[in-house]
Amino acid sequence: MKVHIDSGRCQGHGRCYDLSPEVFAEDDEGYGQVLEGGLVAEGQEHAVRLAVSNCPERAIAVQQEV
């Protein structure tokens, strides 16, 4: 699984990194950023889905790896 934040949609509410700090962090301006190059480690899928479902701008996209 790979995750990405659309910087054009992100408004910096911080829900992603508040709810899932193992996957997301805040940048210098308070916007969300994905850790580890967007690759989601095994066992962190729930944290990603929690962040996705709580992003008010729907700025987080998940791509299932084949």
mmCIF file of the N, C-alpha and C atoms, coordinates in Angstrom:
data_MODEL
# 
_entry.id   MODEL 
# 
loop_
_atom_site.group_PDB 
_atom_site.id 
_atom_site.type_symbol 
_atom_site.label_atom_id 
_atom_site.label_alt_id 
_atom_site.label_comp_id 
_atom_site.label_asym_id 
_atom_site.label_entity_id 
_atom_site.label_seq_id 
_atom_site.pdbx_PDB_ins_code 
_atom_site.Cartn_x 
_atom_site.Cartn_y 
_atom_site.Cartn_z 
_atom_site.occupancy 
_atom_site.B_iso_or_equiv 
_atom_site.pdbx_formal_charge 
_atom_site.auth_seq_id 
_atom_site.auth_comp_id 
_atom_site.auth_asym_id 
_atom_site.auth_atom_id 
_atom_site.pdbx_PDB_model_num 
ATOM 1   N N  . MET A 1 1  ? 0.852   -1.175 0.000  1.00 0.00 ? 1  MET A N  1 
ATOM 2   C CA . MET A 1 1  ? 0.000   0.000  0.000  1.00 0.00 ? 1  MET A CA 1 
ATOM 3   C C  . MET A 1 1  ? 0.895   1.234  0.000  1.00 0.00 ? 1  MET A C  1 
ATOM 4   N N  . LYS A 1 2  ? 0.469   2.228  -0.762 1.00 0.00 ? 2  LYS A N  1 
ATOM 5   C CA . LYS A 1 2  ? 1.194   3.490  -0.823 1.00 0.00 ? 2  LYS A CA 1 
ATOM 6   C C  . LYS A 1 2  ? 0.197   4.619  -0.601 1.00 0.00 ? 2  LYS A C  1 
ATOM 7   N N  . VAL A 1 3  ? 0.615   5.658  0.099  1.00 0.00 ? 3  VAL A N  1 
ATOM 8   C CA . VAL A 1 3  ? -0.273  6.771  0.429  1.00 0.00 ? 3  VAL A CA 1 
ATOM 9   C C  . VAL A 1 3  ? 0.354   8.088  -0.020 1.00 0.00 ? 3  VAL A C  1 
ATOM 10  N N  . HIS A 1 4  ? -0.513  9.024  -0.389 1.00 0.00 ? 4  HIS A N  1 
ATOM 11  C CA . HIS A 1 4  ? -0.067  10.319 -0.910 1.00 0.00 ? 4  HIS A CA 1 
ATOM 12  C C  . HIS A 1 4  ? -1.017  11.411 -0.420 1.00 0.00 ? 4  HIS A C  1 
ATOM 13  N N  . ILE A 1 5  ? -0.470  12.577 -0.100 1.00 0.00 ? 5  ILE A N  1 
ATOM 14  C CA . ILE A 1 5  ? -1.289  13.740 0.250  1.00 0.00 ? 5  ILE A CA 1 
ATOM 15  C C  . ILE A 1 5  ? -1.228  14.727 -0.905 1.00 0.00 ? 5  ILE A C  1 
ATOM 16  N N  . ASP A 1 6  ? -2.392  15.133 -1.401 1.00 0.00 ? 6  ASP A N  1 
ATOM 17  C CA . ASP A 1 6  ? -2.491  16.135 -2.452 1.00 0.00 ? 6  ASP A CA 1 
ATOM 18  C C  . ASP A 1 6  ? -2.273  17.502 -1.814 1.00 0.00 ? 6  ASP A C  1 
ATOM 19  N N  . SER A 1 7  ? -1.121  18.087 -2.039 1.00 0.00 ? 7  SER A N  1 
ATOM 20  C CA . SER A 1 7  ? -0.774  19.362 -1.399 1.00 0.00 ? 7  SER A CA 1 
ATOM 21  C C  . SER A 1 7  ? -1.677  20.504 -1.856 1.00 0.00 ? 7  SER A C  1 
ATOM 22  N N  . GLY A 1 8  ? -2.302  20.364 -3.001 1.00 0.00 ? 8  GLY A N  1 
ATOM 23  C CA . GLY A 1 8  ? -3.238  21.378 -3.479 1.00 0.00 ? 8  GLY A CA 1 
ATOM 24  C C  . GLY A 1 8  ? -4.562  21.362 -2.731 1.00 0.00 ? 8  GLY A C  1 
ATOM 25  N N  . ARG A 1 9  ? -4.892  20.232 -2.149 1.00 0.00 ? 9  ARG A N  1 
ATOM 26  C CA . ARG A 1 9  ? -6.150  20.106 -1.414 1.00 0.00 ? 9  ARG A CA 1 
ATOM 27  C C  . ARG A 1 9  ? -5.960  20.257 0.097  1.00 0.00 ? 9  ARG A C  1 
ATOM 28  N N  . CYS A 1 10 ? -4.808  19.873 0.608  1.00 0.00 ? 10 CYS A N  1 
ATOM 29  C CA . CYS A 1 10 ? -4.549  19.906 2.055  1.00 0.00 ? 10 CYS A CA 1 
ATOM 30  C C  . CYS A 1 10 ? -4.641  21.340 2.576  1.00 0.00 ? 10 CYS A C  1 
ATOM 31  N N  . GLN A 1 11 ? -5.402  21.515 3.651  1.00 0.00 ? 11 GLN A N  1 
ATOM 32  C CA . GLN A 1 11 ? -5.566  22.838 4.263  1.00 0.00 ? 11 GLN A CA 1 
ATOM 33  C C  . GLN A 1 11 ? -4.878  22.940 5.622  1.00 0.00 ? 11 GLN A C  1 
ATOM 34  N N  . GLY A 1 12 ? -4.185  21.890 6.035  1.00 0.00 ? 12 GLY A N  1 
ATOM 35  C CA . GLY A 1 12 ? -3.401  21.938 7.263  1.00 0.00 ? 12 GLY A CA 1 
ATOM 36  C C  . GLY A 1 12 ? -4.192  21.736 8.540  1.00 0.00 ? 12 GLY A C  1 
ATOM 37  N N  . HIS A 1 13 ? -5.302  21.013 8.473  1.00 0.00 ? 13 HIS A N  1 
ATOM 38  C CA . HIS A 1 13 ? -6.068  20.741 9.695  1.00 0.00 ? 13 HIS A CA 1 
ATOM 39  C C  . HIS A 1 13 ? -5.301  19.833 10.651 1.00 0.00 ? 13 HIS A C  1 
ATOM 40  N N  . GLY A 1 14 ? -4.430  19.001 10.134 1.00 0.00 ? 14 GLY A N  1 
ATOM 41  C CA . GLY A 1 14 ? -3.564  18.176 10.968 1.00 0.00 ? 14 GLY A CA 1 
ATOM 42  C C  . GLY A 1 14 ? -4.179  16.891 11.485 1.00 0.00 ? 14 GLY A C  1 
ATOM 43  N N  . ARG A 1 15 ? -5.327  16.531 11.004 1.00 0.00 ? 15 ARG A N  1 
ATOM 44  C CA . ARG A 1 15 ? -5.958  15.306 11.496 1.00 0.00 ? 15 ARG A CA 1 
ATOM 45  C C  . ARG A 1 15 ? -5.136  14.075 11.146 1.00 0.00 ? 15 ARG A C  1 
ATOM 46  N N  . CYS A 1 16 ? -4.514  14.069 9.985  1.00 0.00 ? 16 CYS A N  1 
ATOM 47  C CA . CYS A 1 16 ? -3.731  12.897 9.581  1.00 0.00 ? 16 CYS A CA 1 
ATOM 48  C C  . CYS A 1 16 ? -2.600  12.623 10.565 1.00 0.00 ? 16 CYS A C  1 
ATOM 49  N N  . TYR A 1 17 ? -1.801  13.623 10.883 1.00 0.00 ? 17 TYR A N  1 
ATOM 50  C CA . TYR A 1 17 ? -0.674  13.378 11.779 1.00 0.00 ? 17 TYR A CA 1 
ATOM 51  C C  . TYR A 1 17 ? -1.080  13.328 13.240 1.00 0.00 ? 17 TYR A C  1 
ATOM 52  N N  . ASP A 1 18 ? -2.212  13.891 13.596 1.00 0.00 ? 18 ASP A N  1 
ATOM 53  C CA . ASP A 1 18 ? -2.710  13.735 14.969 1.00 0.00 ? 18 ASP A CA 1 
ATOM 54  C C  . ASP A 1 18 ? -3.222  12.320 15.207 1.00 0.00 ? 18 ASP A C  1 
ATOM 55  N N  . LEU A 1 19 ? -3.939  11.770 14.220 1.00 0.00 ? 19 LEU A N  1 
ATOM 56  C CA . LEU A 1 19 ? -4.532  10.444 14.365 1.00 0.00 ? 19 LEU A CA 1 
ATOM 57  C C  . LEU A 1 19 ? -3.556  9.313  14.041 1.00 0.00 ? 19 LEU A C  1 
ATOM 58  N N  . SER A 1 20 ? -2.620  9.561  13.143 1.00 0.00 ? 20 SER A N  1 
ATOM 59  C CA . SER A 1 20 ? -1.728  8.502  12.666 1.00 0.00 ? 20 SER A CA 1 
ATOM 60  C C  . SER A 1 20 ? -0.284  8.994  12.555 1.00 0.00 ? 20 SER A C  1 
ATOM 61  N N  . PRO A 1 21 ? 0.330   9.341  13.689 1.00 0.00 ? 21 PRO A N  1 
ATOM 62  C CA . PRO A 1 21 ? 1.692   9.894  13.645 1.00 0.00 ? 21 PRO A CA 1 
ATOM 63  C C  . PRO A 1 21 ? 2.753   8.903  13.173 1.00 0.00 ? 21 PRO A C  1 
ATOM 64  N N  . GLU A 1 22 ? 2.410   7.628  13.136 1.00 0.00 ? 22 GLU A N  1 
ATOM 65  C CA . GLU A 1 22 ? 3.361   6.637  12.643 1.00 0.00 ? 22 GLU A CA 1 
ATOM 66  C C  . GLU A 1 22 ? 3.459   6.653  11.119 1.00 0.00 ? 22 GLU A C  1 
ATOM 67  N N  . VAL A 1 23 ? 2.503   7.298  10.455 1.00 0.00 ? 23 VAL A N  1 
ATOM 68  C CA . VAL A 1 23 ? 2.483   7.352  8.991  1.00 0.00 ? 23 VAL A CA 1 
ATOM 69  C C  . VAL A 1 23 ? 2.646   8.778  8.472  1.00 0.00 ? 23 VAL A C  1 
ATOM 70  N N  . PHE A 1 24 ? 2.125   9.765  9.222  1.00 0.00 ? 24 PHE A N  1 
ATOM 71  C CA . PHE A 1 24 ? 2.113   11.157 8.768  1.00 0.00 ? 24 PHE A CA 1 
ATOM 72  C C  . PHE A 1 24 ? 2.823   12.065 9.779  1.00 0.00 ? 24 PHE A C  1 
ATOM 73  N N  . ALA A 1 25 ? 3.305   13.178 9.265  1.00 0.00 ? 25 ALA A N  1 
ATOM 74  C CA . ALA A 1 25 ? 3.935   14.211 10.108 1.00 0.00 ? 25 ALA A CA 1 
ATOM 75  C C  . ALA A 1 25 ? 3.494   15.562 9.570  1.00 0.00 ? 25 ALA A C  1 
ATOM 76  N N  . GLU A 1 26 ? 3.832   16.607 10.305 1.00 0.00 ? 26 GLU A N  1 
ATOM 77  C CA . GLU A 1 26 ? 3.532   17.957 9.813  1.00 0.00 ? 26 GLU A CA 1 
ATOM 78  C C  . GLU A 1 26 ? 4.805   18.576 9.280  1.00 0.00 ? 26 GLU A C  1 
ATOM 79  N N  . ASP A 1 27 ? 4.645   19.364 8.221  1.00 0.00 ? 27 ASP A N  1 
ATOM 80  C CA . ASP A 1 27 ? 5.806   20.056 7.675  1.00 0.00 ? 27 ASP A CA 1 
ATOM 81  C C  . ASP A 1 27 ? 6.014   21.362 8.425  1.00 0.00 ? 27 ASP A C  1 
ATOM 82  N N  . ASP A 1 28 ? 6.932   22.180 7.968  1.00 0.00 ? 28 ASP A N  1 
ATOM 83  C CA . ASP A 1 28 ? 7.263   23.431 8.657  1.00 0.00 ? 28 ASP A CA 1 
ATOM 84  C C  . ASP A 1 28 ? 6.118   24.433 8.678  1.00 0.00 ? 28 ASP A C  1 
ATOM 85  N N  . GLU A 1 29 ? 5.155   24.265 7.794  1.00 0.00 ? 29 GLU A N  1 
ATOM 86  C CA . GLU A 1 29 ? 4.027   25.188 7.725  1.00 0.00 ? 29 GLU A CA 1 
ATOM 87  C C  . GLU A 1 29 ? 2.745   24.604 8.306  1.00 0.00 ? 29 GLU A C  1 
ATOM 88  N N  . GLY A 1 30 ? 2.826   23.395 8.868  1.00 0.00 ? 30 GLY A N  1 
ATOM 89  C CA . GLY A 1 30 ? 1.673   22.780 9.503  1.00 0.00 ? 30 GLY A CA 1 
ATOM 90  C C  . GLY A 1 30 ? 0.826   21.899 8.610  1.00 0.00 ? 30 GLY A C  1 
ATOM 91  N N  . TYR A 1 31 ? 1.269   21.686 7.385  1.00 0.00 ? 31 TYR A N  1 
ATOM 92  C CA . TYR A 1 31 ? 0.553   20.813 6.468  1.00 0.00 ? 31 TYR A CA 1 
ATOM 93  C C  . TYR A 1 31 ? 1.028   19.372 6.651  1.00 0.00 ? 31 TYR A C  1 
ATOM 94  N N  . GLY A 1 32 ? 0.177   18.430 6.291  1.00 0.00 ? 32 GLY A N  1 
ATOM 95  C CA . GLY A 1 32 ? 0.527   17.025 6.425  1.00 0.00 ? 32 GLY A CA 1 
ATOM 96  C C  . GLY A 1 32 ? 1.538   16.588 5.388  1.00 0.00 ? 32 GLY A C  1 
ATOM 97  N N  . GLN A 1 33 ? 2.364   15.652 5.799  1.00 0.00 ? 33 GLN A N  1 
ATOM 98  C CA . GLN A 1 33 ? 3.283   15.015 4.868  1.00 0.00 ? 33 GLN A CA 1 
ATOM 99  C C  . GLN A 1 33 ? 3.374   13.540 5.235  1.00 0.00 ? 33 GLN A C  1 
ATOM 100 N N  . VAL A 1 34 ? 3.659   12.734 4.250  1.00 0.00 ? 34 VAL A N  1 
ATOM 101 C CA . VAL A 1 34 ? 3.726   11.297 4.450  1.00 0.00 ? 34 VAL A CA 1 
ATOM 102 C C  . VAL A 1 34 ? 5.159   10.900 4.775  1.00 0.00 ? 34 VAL A C  1 
ATOM 103 N N  . LEU A 1 35 ? 5.314   10.046 5.758  1.00 0.00 ? 35 LEU A N  1 
ATOM 104 C CA . LEU A 1 35 ? 6.634   9.548  6.128  1.00 0.00 ? 35 LEU A CA 1 
ATOM 105 C C  . LEU A 1 35 ? 7.011   8.349  5.257  1.00 0.00 ? 35 LEU A C  1 
ATOM 106 N N  . GLU A 1 36 ? 8.271   8.001  5.255  1.00 0.00 ? 36 GLU A N  1 
ATOM 107 C CA . GLU A 1 36 ? 8.782   6.804  4.565  1.00 0.00 ? 36 GLU A CA 1 
ATOM 108 C C  . GLU A 1 36 ? 8.477   6.775  3.073  1.00 0.00 ? 36 GLU A C  1 
ATOM 109 N N  . GLY A 1 37 ? 8.430   7.937  2.451  1.00 0.00 ? 37 GLY A N  1 
ATOM 110 C CA . GLY A 1 37 ? 8.204   7.988  1.011  1.00 0.00 ? 37 GLY A CA 1 
ATOM 111 C C  . GLY A 1 37 ? 6.840   7.507  0.568  1.00 0.00 ? 37 GLY A C  1 
ATOM 112 N N  . GLY A 1 38 ? 5.923   7.433  1.500  1.00 0.00 ? 38 GLY A N  1 
ATOM 113 C CA . GLY A 1 38 ? 4.564   7.022  1.171  1.00 0.00 ? 38 GLY A CA 1 
ATOM 114 C C  . GLY A 1 38 ? 4.309   5.534  1.273  1.00 0.00 ? 38 GLY A C  1 
ATOM 115 N N  . LEU A 1 39 ? 5.336   4.755  1.492  1.00 0.00 ? 39 LEU A N  1 
ATOM 116 C CA . LEU A 1 39 ? 5.157   3.315  1.639  1.00 0.00 ? 39 LEU A CA 1 
ATOM 117 C C  . LEU A 1 39 ? 4.626   3.008  3.034  1.00 0.00 ? 39 LEU A C  1 
ATOM 118 N N  . VAL A 1 40 ? 3.551   2.255  3.081  1.00 0.00 ? 40 VAL A N  1 
ATOM 119 C CA . VAL A 1 40 ? 2.902   1.932  4.347  1.00 0.00 ? 40 VAL A CA 1 
ATOM 120 C C  . VAL A 1 40 ? 3.392   0.569  4.801  1.00 0.00 ? 40 VAL A C  1 
ATOM 121 N N  . ALA A 1 41 ? 3.954   0.540  6.006  1.00 0.00 ? 41 ALA A N  1 
ATOM 122 C CA . ALA A 1 41 ? 4.451   -0.716 6.562  1.00 0.00 ? 41 ALA A CA 1 
ATOM 123 C C  . ALA A 1 41 ? 3.298   -1.637 6.938  1.00 0.00 ? 41 ALA A C  1 
ATOM 124 N N  . GLU A 1 42 ? 3.576   -2.905 6.926  1.00 0.00 ? 42 GLU A N  1 
ATOM 125 C CA . GLU A 1 42 ? 2.574   -3.887 7.335  1.00 0.00 ? 42 GLU A CA 1 
ATOM 126 C C  . GLU A 1 42 ? 2.120   -3.571 8.760  1.00 0.00 ? 42 GLU A C  1 
ATOM 127 N N  . GLY A 1 43 ? 0.837   -3.604 8.972  1.00 0.00 ? 43 GLY A N  1 
ATOM 128 C CA . GLY A 1 43 ? 0.285   -3.298 10.288 1.00 0.00 ? 43 GLY A CA 1 
ATOM 129 C C  . GLY A 1 43 ? -0.149  -1.855 10.448 1.00 0.00 ? 43 GLY A C  1 
ATOM 130 N N  . GLN A 1 44 ? 0.163   -0.985 9.478  1.00 0.00 ? 44 GLN A N  1 
ATOM 131 C CA . GLN A 1 44 ? -0.216  0.418  9.566  1.00 0.00 ? 44 GLN A CA 1 
ATOM 132 C C  . GLN A 1 44 ? -1.402  0.777  8.666  1.00 0.00 ? 44 GLN A C  1 
ATOM 133 N N  . GLU A 1 45 ? -1.992  -0.223 8.062  1.00 0.00 ? 45 GLU A N  1 
ATOM 134 C CA . GLU A 1 45 ? -3.105  0.016  7.144  1.00 0.00 ? 45 GLU A CA 1 
ATOM 135 C C  . GLU A 1 45 ? -4.288  0.684  7.849  1.00 0.00 ? 45 GLU A C  1 
ATOM 136 N N  . HIS A 1 46 ? -4.576  0.243  9.065  1.00 0.00 ? 46 HIS A N  1 
ATOM 137 C CA . HIS A 1 46 ? -5.693  0.831  9.816  1.00 0.00 ? 46 HIS A CA 1 
ATOM 138 C C  . HIS A 1 46 ? -5.428  2.316  10.090 1.00 0.00 ? 46 HIS A C  1 
ATOM 139 N N  . ALA A 1 47 ? -4.197  2.656  10.444 1.00 0.00 ? 47 ALA A N  1 
ATOM 140 C CA . ALA A 1 47 ? -3.850  4.054  10.708 1.00 0.00 ? 47 ALA A CA 1 
ATOM 141 C C  . ALA A 1 47 ? -4.053  4.917  9.470  1.00 0.00 ? 47 ALA A C  1 
ATOM 142 N N  . VAL A 1 48 ? -3.711  4.386  8.309  1.00 0.00 ? 48 VAL A N  1 
ATOM 143 C CA . VAL A 1 48 ? -3.899  5.119  7.056  1.00 0.00 ? 48 VAL A CA 1 
ATOM 144 C C  . VAL A 1 48 ? -5.385  5.317  6.782  1.00 0.00 ? 48 VAL A C  1 
ATOM 145 N N  . ARG A 1 49 ? -6.161  4.259  6.923  1.00 0.00 ? 49 ARG A N  1 
ATOM 146 C CA . ARG A 1 49 ? -7.606  4.367  6.662  1.00 0.00 ? 49 ARG A CA 1 
ATOM 147 C C  . ARG A 1 49 ? -8.284  5.335  7.640  1.00 0.00 ? 49 ARG A C  1 
ATOM 148 N N  . LEU A 1 50 ? -7.814  5.374  8.866  1.00 0.00 ? 50 LEU A N  1 
ATOM 149 C CA . LEU A 1 50 ? -8.345  6.317  9.850  1.00 0.00 ? 50 LEU A CA 1 
ATOM 150 C C  . LEU A 1 50 ? -8.074  7.756  9.401  1.00 0.00 ? 50 LEU A C  1 
ATOM 151 N N  . ALA A 1 51 ? -6.867  8.011  8.949  1.00 0.00 ? 51 ALA A N  1 
ATOM 152 C CA . ALA A 1 51 ? -6.520  9.356  8.473  1.00 0.00 ? 51 ALA A CA 1 
ATOM 153 C C  . ALA A 1 51 ? -7.326  9.724  7.229  1.00 0.00 ? 51 ALA A C  1 
ATOM 154 N N  . VAL A 1 52 ? -7.444  8.791  6.298  1.00 0.00 ? 52 VAL A N  1 
ATOM 155 C CA . VAL A 1 52 ? -8.209  9.042  5.070  1.00 0.00 ? 52 VAL A CA 1 
ATOM 156 C C  . VAL A 1 52 ? -9.644  9.412  5.407  1.00 0.00 ? 52 VAL A C  1 
ATOM 157 N N  . SER A 1 53 ? -10.269 8.667  6.287  1.00 0.00 ? 53 SER A N  1 
ATOM 158 C CA . SER A 1 53 ? -11.680 8.906  6.599  1.00 0.00 ? 53 SER A CA 1 
ATOM 159 C C  . SER A 1 53 ? -11.905 10.170 7.414  1.00 0.00 ? 53 SER A C  1 
ATOM 160 N N  . ASN A 1 54 ? -10.847 10.727 8.002  1.00 0.00 ? 54 ASN A N  1 
ATOM 161 C CA . ASN A 1 54 ? -10.995 11.936 8.816  1.00 0.00 ? 54 ASN A CA 1 
ATOM 162 C C  . ASN A 1 54 ? -10.450 13.196 8.170  1.00 0.00 ? 54 ASN A C  1 
ATOM 163 N N  . CYS A 1 55 ? -9.962  13.106 6.949  1.00 0.00 ? 55 CYS A N  1 
ATOM 164 C CA . CYS A 1 55 ? -9.447  14.288 6.254  1.00 0.00 ? 55 CYS A CA 1 
ATOM 165 C C  . CYS A 1 55 ? -10.621 15.072 5.673  1.00 0.00 ? 55 CYS A C  1 
ATOM 166 N N  . PRO A 1 56 ? -10.856 16.306 6.145  1.00 0.00 ? 56 PRO A N  1 
ATOM 167 C CA . PRO A 1 56 ? -12.006 17.071 5.666  1.00 0.00 ? 56 PRO A CA 1 
ATOM 168 C C  . PRO A 1 56 ? -11.937 17.435 4.183  1.00 0.00 ? 56 PRO A C  1 
ATOM 169 N N  . GLU A 1 57 ? -10.741 17.542 3.625  1.00 0.00 ? 57 GLU A N  1 
ATOM 170 C CA . GLU A 1 57 ? -10.596 17.901 2.213  1.00 0.00 ? 57 GLU A CA 1 
ATOM 171 C C  . GLU A 1 57 ? -10.465 16.693 1.305  1.00 0.00 ? 57 GLU A C  1 
ATOM 172 N N  . ARG A 1 58 ? -10.433 15.507 1.884  1.00 0.00 ? 58 ARG A N  1 
ATOM 173 C CA . ARG A 1 58 ? -10.216 14.272 1.111  1.00 0.00 ? 58 ARG A CA 1 
ATOM 174 C C  . ARG A 1 58 ? -8.925  14.390 0.294  1.00 0.00 ? 58 ARG A C  1 
ATOM 175 N N  . ALA A 1 59 ? -7.878  14.875 0.963  1.00 0.00 ? 59 ALA A N  1 
ATOM 176 C CA . ALA A 1 59 ? -6.599  15.118 0.300  1.00 0.00 ? 59 ALA A CA 1 
ATOM 177 C C  . ALA A 1 59 ? -5.667  13.913 0.326  1.00 0.00 ? 59 ALA A C  1 
ATOM 178 N N  . ILE A 1 60 ? -6.063  12.846 1.016  1.00 0.00 ? 60 ILE A N  1 
ATOM 179 C CA . ILE A 1 60 ? -5.201  11.668 1.137  1.00 0.00 ? 60 ILE A CA 1 
ATOM 180 C C  . ILE A 1 60 ? -5.692  10.580 0.188  1.00 0.00 ? 60 ILE A C  1 
ATOM 181 N N  . ALA A 1 61 ? -4.774  10.085 -0.636 1.00 0.00 ? 61 ALA A N  1 
ATOM 182 C CA . ALA A 1 61 ? -5.107  9.029  -1.585 1.00 0.00 ? 61 ALA A CA 1 
ATOM 183 C C  . ALA A 1 61 ? -4.291  7.787  -1.255 1.00 0.00 ? 61 ALA A C  1 
ATOM 184 N N  . VAL A 1 62 ? -4.929  6.633  -1.381 1.00 0.00 ? 62 VAL A N  1 
ATOM 185 C CA . VAL A 1 62 ? -4.271  5.355  -1.132 1.00 0.00 ? 62 VAL A CA 1 
ATOM 186 C C  . VAL A 1 62 ? -4.216  4.571  -2.434 1.00 0.00 ? 62 VAL A C  1 
ATOM 187 N N  . GLN A 1 63 ? -3.066  3.992  -2.685 1.00 0.00 ? 63 GLN A N  1 
ATOM 188 C CA . GLN A 1 63 ? -2.888  3.165  -3.870 1.00 0.00 ? 63 GLN A CA 1 
ATOM 189 C C  . GLN A 1 63 ? -2.477  1.768  -3.396 1.00 0.00 ? 63 GLN A C  1 
ATOM 190 N N  . GLN A 1 64 ? -3.250  0.788  -3.783 1.00 0.00 ? 64 GLN A N  1 
ATOM 191 C CA . GLN A 1 64 ? -2.920  -0.594 -3.459 1.00 0.00 ? 64 GLN A CA 1 
ATOM 192 C C  . GLN A 1 64 ? -1.825  -1.058 -4.406 1.00 0.00 ? 64 GLN A C  1 
ATOM 193 N N  . GLU A 1 65 ? -0.768  -1.626 -3.861 1.00 0.00 ? 65 GLU A N  1 
ATOM 194 C CA . GLU A 1 65 ? 0.297   -2.133 -4.703 1.00 0.00 ? 65 GLU A CA 1 
ATOM 195 C C  . GLU A 1 65 ? -0.083  -3.503 -5.235 1.00 0.00 ? 65 GLU A C  1 
ATOM 196 N N  . VAL A 1 66 ? 0.333   -3.761 -6.421 1.00 0.00 ? 66 VAL A N  1 
ATOM 197 C CA . VAL A 1 66 ? -0.009  -5.031 -7.074 1.00 0.00 ? 66 VAL A CA 1 
ATOM 198 C C  . VAL A 1 66 ? 1.097   -6.025 -6.893 1.00 0.00 ? 66 VAL A C  1 
# 
